């Protein structure tokens, strides 16, 4: 008799939520947002601290 193996499937669960947030403590996310907005990494970190980690609100803050 062959041993049964458990198959795992990768799901997209949580990925959409992750994209909607900016992790201010993650350098790669801060760099990405800084390059995207044309602002400095410290400006991105300040925006996250001031308005929270919602990507939409951070992008709005950086646009002003």
trRosetta pair geometry for C-beta under 8 A, 3 or more apart (Angstrom, degrees):
i j d omega theta_ij theta_ji phi_ij phi_ji
12 15 4.8 -76 -171 29 72 126
12 16 6.9 55 150 -26 105 91
14 17 5.4 -60 -155 42 47 113
14 18 6.0 52 149 -27 76 104
15 18 5.4 -52 -148 33 34 114
15 19 6.5 33 155 -19 66 102
16 19 5.9 -53 -151 34 32 110
16 20 6.7 31 150 -21 62 107
17 20 5.7 -59 -154 33 34 113
17 21 6.9 15 155 -7 65 111
18 21 6.2 -74 -155 42 33 101
19 55 7.1 -35 148 -20 55 156
20 54 6.7 -27 156 -145 85 69
20 55 5.5 -136 -171 14 36 113
20 56 7.6 -17 -160 -15 81 93
21 53 4.7 29 -161 135 92 108
21 54 6.6 -52 -106 -102 62 34
21 55 6.1 -122 -85 -35 8 89
22 29 5.7 160 -159 154 67 120
22 30 7.5 94 176 -85 106 55
22 33 5.6 28 -130 -59 131 153
22 44 7.2 -124 169 178 145 105
22 48 5.5 -122 97 -98 116 117
22 53 5.2 -148 58 -162 67 75
22 54 7.7 4 11 87 89 13
22 55 5.3 124 -38 -93 91 70
22 58 5.0 -25 11 12 146 168
23 26 3.9 44 99 9 118 116
23 29 4.7 100 52 37 84 161
23 53 6.8 37 -87 -153 34 133
24 29 7.7 -88 -70 92 19 119
24 30 6.5 66 -147 -79 45 108
24 44 7.5 -179 -122 131 80 86
24 45 5.4 105 -160 -130 104 69
24 48 3.7 177 -79 110 122 157
24 49 6.8 114 -141 -51 164 71
24 53 6.3 -114 -21 -102 97 102
26 29 4.2 58 88 13 111 111
26 30 6.7 168 87 -13 57 85
27 30 5.6 -59 -146 39 33 110
27 31 6.0 32 157 -20 69 107
27 41 7.8 4 -149 -153 71 139
28 31 5.7 -51 -143 37 31 111
28 32 6.3 36 155 -23 63 105
29 32 5.6 -50 -147 34 32 114
29 33 6.4 26 157 -13 65 107
30 33 6.0 -59 -148 41 29 106
30 34 6.1 31 153 -22 65 110
30 41 4.9 66 144 -152 112 93
30 44 5.0 152 -155 96 79 136
30 45 6.1 10 -131 -61 131 86
30 48 8.0 -80 -103 -16 94 142
31 34 5.6 -57 -145 37 30 113
31 35 6.3 27 158 -16 66 106
31 41 6.1 -17 -85 -97 56 115
32 35 6.1 -58 -149 37 27 106
32 36 6.1 25 154 -19 63 113
33 36 5.5 -55 -142 39 31 115
33 37 6.1 10 164 -3 67 112
33 44 4.8 123 97 -134 118 138
33 55 7.8 -144 -105 -137 122 87
33 58 6.7 -24 -162 130 146 132
33 59 7.7 -123 -152 -81 104 78
33 62 7.5 179 162 -36 102 164
34 37 6.4 -68 -141 47 23 94
34 38 8.0 -133 169 47 53 5
34 39 5.6 -106 -141 81 67 67
34 40 6.0 -20 -145 166 122 16
34 41 4.6 -50 -63 -77 155 58
34 43 7.2 119 -117 57 93 94
34 44 5.0 -96 -68 -26 84 134
35 38 7.7 28 -173 -71 26 37
37 44 7.2 148 39 -84 136 100
37 59 6.6 -162 -87 -132 120 70
37 62 4.3 -12 -168 137 156 142
37 63 7.2 -111 -146 -68 109 61
39 43 4.1 -96 161 81 120 142
39 44 6.2 144 95 -50 114 80
39 62 5.2 -125 -2 -158 151 112
40 43 4.6 103 57 1 79 101
40 44 7.3 -139 100 -4 47 83
41 44 5.6 -51 -154 33 37 113
41 45 6.5 37 150 -18 67 104
42 45 5.6 -51 -147 37 37 112
42 46 6.3 39 153 -20 66 104
43 46 5.7 -52 -147 37 31 112
43 47 6.3 34 152 -21 64 106
43 62 6.5 101 136 -121 111 95
44 47 5.7 -55 -149 35 31 112
44 48 6.4 31 153 -20 65 104
44 58 7.0 45 -154 180 74 121
44 62 6.8 4 -97 -87 66 133
45 48 5.7 -52 -148 34 32 111
45 49 6.4 32 153 -18 64 107
46 49 5.6 -56 -149 38 31 112
46 50 6.1 25 155 -16 67 111
47 50 5.8 -60 -142 41 29 107
47 51 6.0 -21 177 23 69 109
47 58 4.9 105 129 -147 119 78
47 61 4.3 153 -147 101 110 133
47 62 5.4 -35 -80 -59 165 85
48 51 7.3 -74 -125 56 18 74
48 52 7.1 -57 -166 122 53 16
48 53 5.5 32 -154 -96 98 67
48 58 5.8 8 -81 -108 67 125
50 61 6.7 152 82 -150 119 154
51 54 7.4 -85 131 47 97 92
51 57 4.5 -153 148 142 127 116
51 58 6.1 178 75 -81 121 55
51 60 7.8 -153 176 68 169 98
51 61 4.9 -157 -7 -51 148 144
52 57 6.1 35 61 78 97 144
52 58 7.7 -119 82 -56 56 88
53 58 7.1 1 -151 -46 31 127
54 57 4.4 62 79 17 108 106
54 58 6.6 176 84 -12 53 86
55 58 5.7 -59 -145 39 30 111
55 59 6.1 29 159 -19 66 108
56 59 5.9 -58 -149 37 26 109
56 60 6.4 27 153 -18 63 106
57 60 5.5 -50 -146 36 35 114
57 61 6.3 38 154 -21 65 104
58 61 5.7 -54 -149 36 31 112
58 62 6.3 26 155 -15 65 108
59 62 5.8 -56 -144 40 31 108
59 63 6.3 38 154 -29 64 105
60 63 5.7 -54 -151 27 31 115
60 64 7.3 29 155 -22 61 100
61 64 6.4 -58 -163 25 33 108
